[in-house]
Amino acid sequence: MTQIELSAIERVFKLGDSEVHALHAVTVAIEAGEYVAVMGPSGSGKSTLLNLLGLLDRPNGGTYRLEGRDVTTLTADEQAEVRRNRIGFVFQSFHLVPRLTAAENIALPLMLAGVPPAERGPRVAEALKNFGLDTRADHRPDELSGGQRQRVAIARATIMRPAMILADEPTGNLDRATGQDVTALLESLNASGVTLIVVTHDPVMGGRARRRLMMEDGALVADLHADAASTA
């Protein structure tokens, strides 16, 4: 099933009197369950593309269909509902709430979605166990290692059981060994059927994806599948 369909997407930012074309005529389709790396130099449009896919930003032109629905026409509230229920985000800098414990950070999307406490508790407990955080439930972010913080962030991103995970440089602030653990965790989620789209500068992580979208100057310049990527 085609999950994501972008058609002639344009994104222009105004900087004073000038315009920056962050995305230009981007057209691509991604199937449900794919593992895609978005790669390219700094300023190539990778993060802008990810923000649009995650409904954190709107294009200036073109259409974005998510699961068959044109989400570019939705209101801000409707987009927020889609974002909450269908999309999980993982960021390089974790974006955890400093004053909340690991368990409370993981529970936050459930609380915002109005899930009752009686249901929240067991789901959070299960997530803590699944992500190896049982003994860190009551620890705040500044009491956790980088790898533990990223696991909390991934647990929070998946607690609503989203259809896809968008990860922006998820191993960028981690040492290589911890980064490999986080990569394996994300790949296990993909193996369970969740679509995984990762923005990365890391050629090792990018090479693990079954498909690579190469960006340059806001345009999609190459779309490499695993067999083609291995010979590129």
N, CA, C and O of each residue as an XYZ file, in Angstrom:
928
protein
N       0.843     -1.199      0.000
C       0.000      0.000      0.000
C       0.877      1.247      0.000
O       1.812      1.357      0.793
N       0.569      2.190     -0.899
C       1.307      3.451     -0.903
C       0.868      4.282      0.289
O      -0.308      4.615      0.433
N       1.823      4.608      1.134
C       1.510      5.358      2.346
C       1.705      6.855      2.150
O       0.902      7.665      2.613
N       2.788      7.211      1.455
C       3.139      8.616      1.253
C       3.229      8.883     -0.238
O       3.906      8.156     -0.965
N       2.548      9.924     -0.694
C       2.655     10.375     -2.076
C       2.878     11.879     -2.093
O       1.982     12.654     -1.759
N       4.076     12.282     -2.482
C       4.387     13.697     -2.654
C       4.399     14.001     -4.143
O       4.990     13.261     -4.929
N       3.748     15.086     -4.527
C       3.685     15.452     -5.933
C       4.051     16.923     -6.105
O       3.321     17.813     -5.667
N       5.203     17.167     -6.755
C       5.657     18.528     -7.091
C       5.677     19.451     -5.871
O       5.196     20.583     -5.928
N       6.235     18.955     -4.775
C       6.266     19.729     -3.537
C       7.275     20.875     -3.634
O       8.423     20.686     -4.036
N       6.813     22.065     -3.254
C       7.663     23.255     -3.204
C       7.623     23.838     -1.789
O       6.568     23.901     -1.158
N       8.788     24.260     -1.310
C       8.837     24.977     -0.026
C       9.815     26.127     -0.165
O      11.000     25.930     -0.433
N       9.296     27.335      0.022
C      10.095     28.548     -0.138
C      10.068     29.328      1.172
O       9.003     29.574      1.739
N      11.248     29.712      1.644
C      11.363     30.551      2.834
C      11.810     31.945      2.411
O      12.687     32.095      1.561
N      11.197     32.964      3.016
C      11.603     34.341      2.741
C      12.606     34.787      3.800
O      12.332     34.703      4.997
N      13.757     35.256      3.360
C      14.786     35.799      4.247
C      15.055     37.224      3.810
O      15.830     37.477      2.887
N      14.385     38.168      4.508
C      14.490     39.565      4.092
C      13.859     39.748      2.731
O      12.687     39.428      2.534
N      14.639     40.266      1.782
C      14.132     40.484      0.429
C      14.359     39.286     -0.485
O      13.912     39.280     -1.632
N      15.046     38.285      0.021
C      15.376     37.146     -0.825
C      14.512     35.930     -0.491
O      13.890     35.862      0.569
N      14.490     34.974     -1.420
C      13.756     33.731     -1.226
C      14.715     32.552     -1.297
O      15.616     32.513     -2.134
N      14.503     31.590     -0.400
C      15.297     30.370     -0.407
C      14.377     29.215     -0.768
O      13.393     28.954     -0.075
N      14.700     28.525     -1.852
C      13.895     27.377     -2.284
C      14.415     26.132     -1.572
O      15.325     25.456     -2.054
N      13.824     25.845     -0.423
C      14.293     24.715      0.393
C      13.920     23.382     -0.227
O      14.659     22.408     -0.086
N      12.775     23.323     -0.916
C      12.373     22.115     -1.648
C      11.848     22.536     -3.010
O      11.113     23.517     -3.125
N      12.225     21.795     -4.035
C      11.832     22.162     -5.399
C      11.361     20.938     -6.160
O      12.131     20.016     -6.433
N      10.083     20.948     -6.497
C       9.474     19.914     -7.359
C       9.767     18.493     -6.869
O      10.116     17.619     -7.663
N       9.626     18.268     -5.571
C       9.896     16.939     -5.007
C       8.684     16.034     -5.222
O       7.588     16.318     -4.738
N       8.895     14.961     -5.942
C       7.851     13.968     -6.207
C       8.391     12.600     -5.835
O       9.414     12.162     -6.362
N       7.701     11.926     -4.927
C       8.152     10.609     -4.488
C       6.992      9.863     -3.836
O       6.092     10.477     -3.263
N       7.018      8.545     -3.927
C       6.029      7.693     -3.254
C       6.770      6.707     -2.369
O       7.795      6.150     -2.764
N       6.241      6.494     -1.163
C       6.835      5.560     -0.204
C       5.760      4.583      0.234
O       4.664      4.980      0.631
N       6.086      3.304      0.157
C       5.135      2.265      0.529
C       5.135      2.027      2.036
O       6.137      2.270      2.709
N       4.021      1.558      2.553
C       3.926      1.214      3.974
C       4.960      0.150      4.312
O       5.121     -0.824      3.576
N       5.659      0.337      5.425
C       6.636     -0.636      5.882
C       8.036     -0.459      5.323
O       8.927     -1.245      5.647
N       8.255      0.556      4.486
C       9.585      0.771      3.923
C      10.559      1.317      4.981
O      10.154      1.852      6.013
N      11.844      1.162      4.686
C      12.940      1.690      5.501
C      13.740      2.595      4.578
O      14.468      2.120      3.707
N      13.599      3.903      4.775
C      14.151      4.892      3.851
C      15.102      5.822      4.588
O      14.783      6.322      5.666
N      16.278      6.053      3.999
C      17.204      7.062      4.505
C      17.170      8.258      3.566
O      17.260      8.106      2.348
N      17.038      9.463      4.147
C      17.098     10.694      3.368
C      18.477     11.300      3.618
O      18.824     11.620      4.754
N      19.263     11.455      2.549
C      20.662     11.847      2.693
C      20.996     13.012      1.769
O      20.278     13.307      0.814
N      22.115     13.666      2.090
C      22.568     14.789      1.288
C      23.329     15.767      2.153
O      23.297     15.653      3.378
N      24.020     16.734      1.546
C      24.798     17.706      2.321
C      23.916     18.630      3.148
O      22.705     18.693      2.939
N      24.526     19.346      4.087
C      23.792     20.335      4.878
C      23.149     21.350      3.939
O      23.763     21.791      2.967
N      21.905     21.712      4.244
C      21.195     22.676      3.415
C      20.562     22.093      2.170
O      20.087     22.832      1.308
N      20.550     20.763      2.068
C      19.997     20.134      0.854
C      18.482     19.966      0.905
O      17.859     19.632     -0.103
N      17.886     20.197      2.082
C      16.428     20.087      2.200
C      15.946     18.875      2.957
O      14.743     18.620      3.021
N      16.881     18.109      3.542
C      16.498     16.859      4.226
C      15.530     17.111      5.379
O      14.463     16.501      5.439
N      15.901     18.009      6.293
C      15.059     18.247      7.471
C      13.763     18.943      7.091
O      12.722     18.696      7.699
N      13.821     19.814      6.085
C      12.593     20.461      5.602
C      11.625     19.408      5.087
O      10.426     19.469      5.358
N      12.150     18.447      4.344
C      11.310     17.355      3.823
C      10.705     16.558      4.973
O       9.520     16.227      4.946
N      11.515     16.251      5.982
C      11.013     15.478      7.115
C       9.922     16.247      7.862
O       8.924     15.660      8.280
N      10.111     17.561      8.032
C       9.099     18.380      8.708
C       7.780     18.389      7.943
O       6.706     18.384      8.544
N       7.869     18.403      6.620
C       6.647     18.355      5.814
C       5.968     16.999      5.920
O       4.744     16.918      6.028
N       6.763     15.931      5.889
C       6.189     14.594      6.034
C       5.498     14.438      7.383
O       4.486     13.746      7.493
N       6.056     15.090      8.420
C       5.504     14.997      9.765
C       4.426     16.014     10.071
O       3.958     16.105     11.206
N       4.025     16.788      9.058
C       2.977     17.814      9.211
C       3.363     18.866     10.242
O       2.505     19.437     10.916
N       4.662     19.115     10.355
C       5.148     20.212     11.194
C       5.292     21.491     10.370
O       5.552     22.563     10.917
N       5.123     21.372      9.059
C       5.262     22.496      8.147
C       4.360     22.225      6.954
O       3.972     21.085      6.698
N       4.033     23.281      6.231
C       3.181     23.148      5.042
C       3.962     23.552      3.793
O       4.770     24.480      3.848
N       3.736     22.873      2.674
C       4.405     23.276      1.433
C       3.762     24.529      0.839
O       2.614     24.858      1.140
N       4.524     25.217     -0.008
C       3.976     26.367     -0.738
C       3.272     25.927     -2.013
O       2.472     26.664     -2.589
N       3.588     24.711     -2.439
C       2.954     24.186     -3.648
C       3.064     22.676     -3.680
O       3.891     22.087     -2.983
N       2.221     22.052     -4.496
C       2.223     20.603     -4.589
C       1.243     19.972     -3.622
O       0.568     20.668     -2.864
N       1.168     18.646     -3.652
C       0.240     17.928     -2.782
C       0.962     16.825     -2.026
O       1.936     16.242     -2.503
N       0.451     16.560     -0.836
C       0.966     15.483      0.017
C      -0.218     14.630      0.425
O      -1.106     15.080      1.150
N      -0.221     13.397     -0.047
C      -1.263     12.447      0.319
C      -0.664     11.438      1.283
O       0.338     10.791      0.978
N      -1.283     11.310      2.446
C      -0.854     10.353      3.462
C      -1.964      9.325      3.635
O      -3.080      9.661      4.031
N      -1.646      8.071      3.334
C      -2.625      6.992      3.409
C      -3.872      7.326      2.593
O      -5.001      7.052      3.001
N      -3.629      7.930      1.423
C      -4.705      8.238      0.493
C      -5.429      9.544      0.736
O      -6.325      9.906     -0.028
N      -5.059     10.258      1.785
C      -5.759     11.490      2.166
C      -4.870     12.693      1.891
O      -3.706     12.711      2.292
N      -5.413     13.698      1.210
C      -4.648     14.922      0.942
C      -4.555     15.731      2.230
O      -5.487     16.445      2.599
N      -3.413     15.608      2.909
C      -3.277     16.258      4.223
C      -2.893     17.719      4.109
O      -2.917     18.438      5.108
N      -2.536     18.185      2.902
C      -2.198     19.599      2.743
C      -3.444     20.488      2.851
O      -3.326     21.695      3.060
N      -4.617     19.904      2.711
C      -5.850     20.696      2.769
C      -6.477     20.702      4.166
O      -7.489     21.368      4.383
N      -5.892     19.976      5.105
C      -6.472     19.870      6.442
C      -6.229     21.140      7.264
O      -5.272     21.875      7.021
N      -7.093     21.380      8.220
C      -6.879     22.483      9.161
C      -5.742     22.112     10.113
O      -5.313     20.959     10.166
N      -5.264     23.099     10.859
C      -4.181     22.858     11.819
C      -4.594     21.809     12.843
O      -3.791     20.952     13.211
N      -5.833     21.871     13.304
C      -6.317     20.902     14.294
C      -6.405     19.498     13.693
O      -6.062     18.514     14.349
N      -6.864     19.412     12.451
C      -6.956     18.110     11.785
C      -5.565     17.527     11.551
O      -5.357     16.325     11.710
N      -4.622     18.377     11.176
C      -3.251     17.904     10.998
C      -2.667     17.422     12.323
O      -1.959     16.416     12.363
N      -2.963     18.138     13.403
C      -2.459     17.745     14.719
C      -2.982     16.369     15.117
O      -2.268     15.579     15.734
N      -4.234     16.090     14.758
C      -4.813     14.776     15.083
C      -4.121     13.666     14.292
O      -3.819     12.605     14.838
N      -3.873     13.915     13.011
C      -3.164     12.928     12.193
C      -1.761     12.709     12.749
O      -1.298     11.575     12.870
N      -1.093     13.807     13.086
C       0.270     13.739     13.616
C       0.309     12.920     14.900
O       1.205     12.099     15.099
N      -0.663     13.150     15.760
C      -0.701     12.478     17.064
C      -0.946     10.974     16.918
O      -0.365     10.172     17.648
N      -1.804     10.603     15.976
C      -2.236      9.205     15.881
C      -1.461      8.355     14.884
O      -1.434      7.130     15.008
N      -0.827      8.991     13.890
C      -0.234      8.211     12.805
C       1.280      8.353     12.675
O       1.916      7.561     11.980
N       1.874      9.371     13.346
C       3.283      9.689     13.117
C       4.036      9.774     14.438
O       3.569     10.414     15.381
N       5.198      9.132     14.509
C       6.076      9.242     15.666
C       7.353      9.957     15.268
O       7.873      9.733     14.176
N       7.867     10.819     16.145
C       9.062     11.608     15.855
C      10.197     11.243     16.797
O       9.984     11.058     17.995
N      11.413     11.139     16.246
C      12.623     10.945     17.038
C      13.637     11.977     16.556
O      13.947     12.051     15.367
N      14.152     12.776     17.497
C      15.053     13.868     17.139
C      16.462     13.631     17.673
O      16.664     12.861     18.612
N      17.432     14.307     17.059
C      18.821     14.190     17.486
C      19.002     14.623     18.938
O      19.747     13.994     19.690
N      18.319     15.698     19.329
C      18.496     16.243     20.681
C      17.404     15.784     21.649
O      17.171     16.417     22.680
N      16.738     14.682     21.308
C      15.801     13.960     22.185
C      14.480     14.692     22.418
O      13.417     14.077     22.327
N      14.526     16.015     22.723
C      13.308     16.806     22.945
C      12.439     16.246     24.066
O      11.212     16.250     23.969
N      13.069     15.771     25.117
C      12.315     15.334     26.292
C      11.994     16.539     27.165
O      12.693     17.551     27.121
N      10.922     16.423     27.967
C      10.561     17.488     28.899
C      11.414     17.329     30.159
O      11.286     16.325     30.858
N      12.281     18.297     30.461
C      13.270     18.125     31.540
C      12.679     17.808     32.903
O      13.274     17.045     33.665
N      11.523     18.375     33.230
C      10.979     18.211     34.582
C      10.165     16.928     34.749
O       9.732     16.599     35.854
N       9.958     16.201     33.637
C       9.185     14.969     33.712
C      10.115     13.766     33.791
O      11.216     13.780     33.240
N       9.663     12.733     34.479
C      10.429     11.483     34.542
C      10.349     10.751     33.201
O       9.603     11.151     32.308
N      11.122      9.685     33.076
C      11.072      8.876     31.860
C       9.655      8.369     31.607
O       9.146      8.457     30.490
N       9.025      7.840     32.649
C       7.662      7.318     32.504
C       6.684      8.418     32.098
O       5.810      8.199     31.259
N       6.836      9.609     32.701
C       5.931     10.717     32.381
C       6.152     11.230     30.966
O       5.196     11.609     30.290
N       7.403     11.248     30.510
C       7.668     11.653     29.126
C       7.026     10.678     28.148
O       6.432     11.091     27.151
N       7.145      9.391     28.433
C       6.557      8.377     27.549
C       5.035      8.486     27.544
O       4.394      8.272     26.515
N       4.462      8.818     28.695
C       3.003      8.894     28.826
C       2.406     10.143     28.199
O       1.199     10.208     27.970
N       3.244     11.133     27.919
C       2.735     12.436     27.478
C       1.819     12.354     26.256
O       0.749     12.961     26.292
N       2.166     11.642     25.175
C       1.242     11.575     24.032
C      -0.093     10.942     24.386
O      -1.129     11.349     23.862
N      -0.082      9.943     25.278
C      -1.332      9.309     25.698
C      -2.212     10.305     26.460
O      -3.428     10.356     26.273
N      -1.570     11.089     27.319
C      -2.312     12.071     28.095
C      -2.915     13.134     27.182
O      -4.073     13.517     27.345
N      -2.114     13.613     26.210
C      -2.603     14.637     25.287
C      -3.729     14.110     24.404
O      -4.587     14.871     23.955
N      -3.718     12.798     24.159
C      -4.769     12.180     23.338
C      -6.010     11.832     24.148
O      -6.996     11.347     23.593
N      -5.969     12.077     25.462
C      -7.129     11.805     26.302
C      -7.302     10.358     26.699
O      -8.391      9.951     27.103
N      -6.224      9.560     26.588
C      -6.298      8.162     27.019
C      -6.409      8.125     28.546
O      -5.590      8.747     29.221
N      -7.383      7.425     29.109
C      -7.589      7.441     30.560
C      -6.408      6.829     31.317
O      -5.720      5.951     30.797
N      -6.177      7.300     32.556
C      -5.038      6.822     33.357
C      -4.997      5.304     33.514
O      -3.917      4.713     33.528
N      -6.161      4.669     33.634
C      -6.197      3.211     33.816
C      -5.596      2.474     32.629
O      -5.060      1.376     32.783
N      -5.684      3.075     31.439
C      -5.091      2.464     30.243
C      -3.659      2.937     30.058
O      -2.808      2.186     29.581
N      -3.392      4.184     30.434
C      -2.037      4.743     30.254
C      -1.000      3.946     31.034
O       0.060      3.611     30.507
N      -1.308      3.646     32.289
C      -0.343      2.997     33.169
C       0.227      1.709     32.597
O       1.446      1.582     32.491
N      -0.624      0.738     32.221
C      -0.111     -0.514     31.669
C       0.666     -0.329     30.368
O       1.653     -1.027     30.134
N       0.229      0.607     29.516
C       0.931      0.814     28.247
C       2.320      1.408     28.479
O       3.279      1.033     27.804
N       2.427      2.323     29.424
C       3.730      2.919     29.735
C       4.640      1.874     30.368
O       5.824      1.794     30.040
N       4.087      1.076     31.274
C       4.883      0.023     31.924
C       5.418     -0.967     30.888
O       6.564     -1.409     30.974
N       4.583     -1.308     29.915
C       5.012     -2.227     28.863
C       6.123     -1.604     28.021
O       7.086     -2.279     27.658
N       5.984     -0.294     27.708
C       7.004      0.387     26.914
C       8.326      0.459     27.675
O       9.387      0.227     27.095
N       8.270      0.775     28.957
C       9.487      0.829     29.772
C      10.208     -0.518     29.748
O      11.433     -0.576     29.639
N       9.442     -1.588     29.850
C      10.036     -2.932     29.822
C      10.618     -3.246     28.443
O      11.739     -3.744     28.337
N       9.856     -2.953     27.393
C      10.288     -3.285     26.036
C      11.552     -2.541     25.623
O      12.358     -3.049     24.843
N      11.716     -1.329     26.156
C      12.864     -0.507     25.778
C      13.982     -0.539     26.815
O      14.898      0.283     26.777
N      13.903     -1.500     27.747
C      14.974     -1.679     28.724
C      15.113     -0.529     29.695
O      16.225     -0.188     30.100
N      13.992      0.078     30.077
C      14.019      1.263     30.937
C      13.315      1.035     32.274
O      12.993      1.985     32.987
N      13.082     -0.236     32.606
C      12.338     -0.559     33.835
C      12.905      0.155     35.059
O      12.159      0.676     35.888
N      14.223      0.172     35.160
C      14.862      0.730     36.358
C      15.079      2.232     36.249
O      15.651      2.841     37.153
N      14.632      2.831     35.159
C      14.838      4.279     34.960
C      13.511      5.032     34.900
O      13.489      6.209     34.540
N      12.423      4.384     35.241
C      11.096      4.992     35.101
C      10.972      6.327     35.825
O      10.344      7.254     35.314
N      11.567      6.432     37.014
C      11.412      7.636     37.835
C      12.559      8.625     37.683
O      12.647      9.597     38.433
N      13.438      8.381     36.716
C      14.574      9.276     36.498
C      14.217     10.359     35.483
O      13.554     10.092     34.481
N      14.664     11.583     35.756
C      14.477     12.680     34.811
C      15.585     12.634     33.757
O      16.603     11.969     33.954
N      15.387     13.342     32.634
C      16.367     13.264     31.543
C      17.815     13.527     31.955
O      18.728     12.872     31.452
N      18.035     14.488     32.871
C      19.416     14.796     33.252
C      20.043     13.703     34.116
O      21.229     13.765     34.439
N      19.248     12.709     34.484
C      19.758     11.566     35.245
C      19.946     10.332     34.365
O      20.232      9.242     34.861
N      19.784     10.514     33.062
C      19.878      9.405     32.110
C      21.062      9.614     31.163
O      21.462     10.749     30.902
N      21.613      8.527     30.657
C      22.660      8.612     29.638
C      22.029      9.008     28.310
O      20.806      9.001     28.167
N      22.882      9.356     27.331
C      22.365      9.722     26.018
C      21.564      8.602     25.384
O      20.504      8.837     24.803
N      22.072      7.381     25.496
C      21.353      6.246     24.926
C      20.014      6.008     25.603
O      19.028      5.683     24.941
N      19.978      6.171     26.930
C      18.716      6.005     27.661
C      17.725      7.092     27.279
O      16.532      6.824     27.135
N      18.210      8.314     27.113
C      17.320      9.399     26.709
C      16.726      9.137     25.321
O      15.547      9.394     25.080
N      17.566      8.619     24.410
C      17.040      8.341     23.079
C      16.047      7.187     23.110
O      15.090      7.185     22.336
N      16.251      6.208     23.984
C      15.281      5.121     24.110
C      13.957      5.640     24.676
O      12.885      5.201     24.259
N      14.034      6.574     25.625
C      12.802      7.203     26.130
C      12.097      7.926     24.991
O      10.876      7.844     24.853
N      12.884      8.645     24.167
C      12.296      9.384     23.051
C      11.633      8.440     22.051
O      10.562      8.748     21.529
N      12.257      7.295     21.780
C      11.676      6.330     20.840
C      10.428      5.685     21.450
O       9.437      5.462     20.754
N      10.481      5.389     22.749
C       9.297      4.835     23.420
C       8.139      5.822     23.349
O       6.998      5.437     23.094
N       8.443      7.104     23.577
C       7.396      8.133     23.490
C       6.855      8.223     22.060
O       5.652      8.382     21.856
N       7.760      8.120     21.064
C       7.352      8.233     19.664
C       6.452      7.091     19.225
O       5.661      7.241     18.294
N       6.569      5.944     19.895
C       5.814      4.760     19.446
C       4.667      4.388     20.368
O       3.950      3.427     20.089
N       4.471      5.118     21.460
C       3.457      4.745     22.455
C       2.041      4.815     21.871
O       1.142      4.114     22.335
N       1.843      5.674     20.842
C       0.528      5.780     20.200
C       0.367      4.777     19.049
O      -0.624      4.801     18.319
N       1.364      3.899     18.908
C       1.369      2.881     17.843
C       1.189      3.514     16.459
O       0.238      3.198     15.743
N       2.113      4.412     16.091
C       1.983      5.117     14.814
C       2.274      4.212     13.629
O       2.867      3.142     13.770
N       1.844      4.665     12.459
C       2.094      3.916     11.234
C       3.496      4.169     10.706
O       4.051      3.341      9.983
N       4.078      5.326     11.071
C       5.435      5.612     10.616
C       6.202      6.405     11.661
O       5.638      7.146     12.466
N       7.535      6.211     11.608
C       8.451      6.935     12.485
C       9.349      7.792     11.615
O       9.933      7.312     10.643
N       9.455      9.065     11.971
C      10.355      9.991     11.298
C      11.485     10.306     12.264
O      11.242     10.811     13.359
N      12.712     10.013     11.869
C      13.860     10.188     12.757
C      14.864     11.140     12.116
O      15.356     10.888     11.016
N      15.163     12.238     12.812
C      16.088     13.255     12.302
C      17.420     13.118     13.018
O      17.549     13.518     14.175
N      18.418     12.553     12.334
C      19.758     12.323     12.906
C      19.652     11.643     14.286
O      20.197     12.169     15.257
N      18.979     10.507     14.399
C      18.694      9.909     15.708
C      19.932      9.446     16.471
O      19.875      9.256     17.686
N      21.055      9.263     15.766
C      22.286      8.827     16.441
C      23.331      9.933     16.494
O      24.471      9.697     16.895
N      22.943     11.143     16.088
C      23.907     12.236     15.961
C      24.591     12.642     17.245
O      25.737     13.089     17.208
N      23.918     12.500     18.400
C      24.495     12.901     19.686
C      24.993     11.713     20.494
O      25.224     11.834     21.697
N      25.161     10.569     19.846
C      25.521      9.352     20.568
C      26.868      8.821     20.089
O      27.256      9.034     18.940
N      27.578      8.127     20.982
C      28.796      7.457     20.548
C      28.410      6.298     19.636
O      27.246      5.900     19.585
N      29.405      5.755     18.909
C      29.083      4.777     17.871
C      28.395      3.528     18.428
O      27.438      3.033     17.832
N      28.872      3.018     19.557
C      28.271      1.792     20.105
C      26.815      2.029     20.498
O      25.942      1.213     20.203
N      26.562      3.162     21.172
C      25.187      3.485     21.577
C      24.335      3.761     20.349
O      23.163      3.387     20.296
N      24.936      4.423     19.355
C      24.217      4.691     18.114
C      23.796      3.414     17.414
O      22.712      3.339     16.835
N      24.663      2.406     17.470
C      24.321      1.119     16.859
C      23.157      0.461     17.594
O      22.307     -0.173     16.970
N      23.115      0.609     18.911
C      21.998      0.061     19.690
C      20.682      0.742     19.307
O      19.655      0.086     19.132
N      20.734      2.079     19.179
C      19.535      2.837     18.816
C      19.091      2.478     17.398
O      17.897      2.336     17.134
N      20.057      2.332     16.487
C      19.733      1.927     15.113
C      19.039      0.570     15.099
O      18.041      0.382     14.404
N      19.575     -0.375     15.873
C      18.974     -1.713     15.940
C      17.546     -1.638     16.478
O      16.666     -2.368     16.023
N      17.324     -0.753     17.448
C      15.991     -0.590     18.029
C      15.016     -0.058     16.984
O      13.901     -0.563     16.855
N      15.440      0.965     16.238
C      14.580      1.509     15.192
C      14.312      0.465     14.107
O      13.196      0.365     13.598
N      15.333     -0.305     13.760
C      15.160     -1.320     12.723
C      14.233     -2.445     13.180
O      13.525     -3.035     12.364
N      14.235     -2.740     14.468
C      13.312     -3.760     14.971
C      11.868     -3.284     14.863
O      10.964     -4.077     14.597
N      11.656     -1.983     15.070
C      10.316     -1.420     14.907
C       9.890     -1.496     13.445
O       8.741     -1.821     13.142
N      10.822     -1.194     12.538
C      10.535     -1.311     11.112
C      10.201     -2.756     10.742
O       9.302     -3.007      9.940
N      10.938     -3.707     11.336
C      10.694     -5.123     11.048
C       9.300     -5.554     11.488
O       8.751     -6.523     10.965
N       8.723     -4.825     12.461
C       7.376     -5.146     12.930
C       6.302     -4.525     12.039
O       5.110     -4.726     12.270
N       6.727     -3.763     11.008
C       5.765     -3.227     10.055
C       5.646     -1.722     10.029
O       4.924     -1.176      9.195
N       6.346     -1.031     10.934
C       6.280      0.429     10.985
C       7.181      1.018      9.895
O       8.331      0.603      9.754
N       6.673      1.970      9.135
C       7.496      2.667      8.145
C       8.542      3.503      8.878
O       8.220      4.214      9.830
N       9.796      3.415      8.431
C      10.893      4.137      9.075
C      11.573      5.036      8.056
O      12.107      4.560      7.054
N      11.549      6.341      8.316
C      12.211      7.322      7.446
C      13.222      8.079      8.298
O      12.856      8.745      9.267
N      14.497      7.973      7.929
C      15.588      8.510      8.732
C      16.367      9.539      7.927
O      16.825      9.251      6.822
N      16.519     10.747      8.485
C      17.460     11.726      7.939
C      18.795     11.495      8.625
O      18.874     11.474      9.853
N      19.851     11.322      7.825
C      21.156     11.057      8.433
C      22.293     11.538      7.546
O      22.215     11.491      6.318
N      23.370     12.011      8.212
C      24.622     12.307      7.519
C      25.535     11.080      7.537
O      26.528     11.027      6.811
N      25.197     10.111      8.360
C      26.059      8.959      8.598
C      25.922      7.954      7.454
O      24.864      7.343      7.302
N      26.983      7.769      6.636
C      26.874      6.840      5.510
C      26.654      5.396      5.951
O      26.073      4.600      5.213
N      27.121      5.055      7.164
C      26.912      3.696      7.664
C      25.431      3.459      7.930
O      24.864      2.455      7.498
N      24.805      4.403      8.653
C      23.370      4.260      8.932
C      22.572      4.341      7.635
O      21.642      3.562      7.423
N      22.939      5.289      6.766
C      22.226      5.421      5.501
C      22.313      4.165      4.663
O      21.355      3.791      3.987
N      23.473      3.509      4.708
C      23.675      2.310      3.927
C      22.871      1.119      4.416
O      22.694      0.144      3.685
N      22.381      1.192      5.652
C      21.593      0.088      6.197
C      20.145      0.125      5.679
O      19.462     -0.899      5.667
N      19.690      1.292      5.257
C      18.315      1.415      4.760
C      18.159      0.655      3.446
O      19.115      0.483      2.691
N      16.943      0.209      3.196
C      16.682     -0.513      1.947
C      16.457      0.441      0.773
O      16.360      0.017     -0.379
N      16.377      1.737      1.085
C      16.178      2.738      0.039
C      16.804      4.047      0.505
O      16.677      4.426      1.669
N      17.484      4.737     -0.417
C      18.093      6.015     -0.075
C      17.581      7.100     -1.014
O      17.667      6.966     -2.235
N      17.050      8.172     -0.439
C      16.654      9.344     -1.211
C      17.764     10.375     -1.063
O      18.031     10.846      0.043
N      18.409     10.727     -2.160
C      19.534     11.649     -2.128
C      19.046     13.050     -2.506
O      18.466     13.256     -3.572
N      19.297     14.012     -1.599
C      18.849     15.384     -1.786
C      20.038     16.297     -2.118
O      21.153     16.093     -1.639
N      19.768     17.297     -2.943
C      20.785     18.300     -3.260
C      20.075     19.577     -3.684
O      19.250     19.562     -4.597
N      20.398     20.683     -3.019
C      19.812     21.988     -3.344
C      18.286     21.945     -3.413
O      17.673     22.556     -4.289
N      17.683     21.209     -2.468
C      16.234     21.178     -2.374
C      15.542     20.232     -3.325
O      14.314     20.139     -3.334
N      16.325     19.524     -4.132
C      15.733     18.609     -5.114
C      16.117     17.171     -4.801
O      17.168     16.903     -4.219
N      15.253     16.261     -5.197
C      15.548     14.830     -5.089
C      16.339     14.438     -6.331
O      15.810     14.436     -7.442
N      17.637     14.098     -6.127
C      18.510     13.843     -7.278
C      18.747     12.358     -7.533
O      19.197     11.988     -8.618
N      18.457     11.512     -6.567
C      18.605     10.079     -6.774
C      17.695      9.319     -5.819
O      17.474      9.744     -4.685
N      17.175      8.197     -6.284
C      16.308      7.333     -5.496
C      16.865      5.924     -5.654
O      16.583      5.235     -6.634
N      17.665      5.507     -4.667
C      18.416      4.257     -4.779
C      17.787      3.173     -3.901
O      17.623      3.362     -2.696
N      17.445      2.067     -4.496
C      16.961      0.906     -3.746
C      18.149      0.028     -3.374
O      19.233      0.176     -3.939
N      17.955     -0.864     -2.450
C      19.065     -1.604     -1.845
C      19.984     -2.257     -2.860
O      21.205     -2.185     -2.721
N      19.422     -2.893     -3.881
C      20.274     -3.575     -4.860
C      21.091     -2.580     -5.668
O      22.260     -2.824     -5.966
N      20.458     -1.432     -6.029
C      21.174     -0.406     -6.777
C      22.172      0.315     -5.884
O      23.278      0.642     -6.314
N      21.768      0.570     -4.603
C      22.631      1.286     -3.679
C      23.917      0.515     -3.411
O      24.979      1.110     -3.231
N      23.817     -0.819     -3.387
C      24.985     -1.625     -3.063
C      26.029     -1.594     -4.166
O      27.198     -1.895     -3.924
N      25.613     -1.229     -5.386
C      26.563     -1.172     -6.489
C      26.908      0.254     -6.874
O      27.679      0.486     -7.805
N      26.326      1.225     -6.143
C      26.552      2.638     -6.488
C      27.933      3.075     -6.054
O      28.308      4.230     -6.258
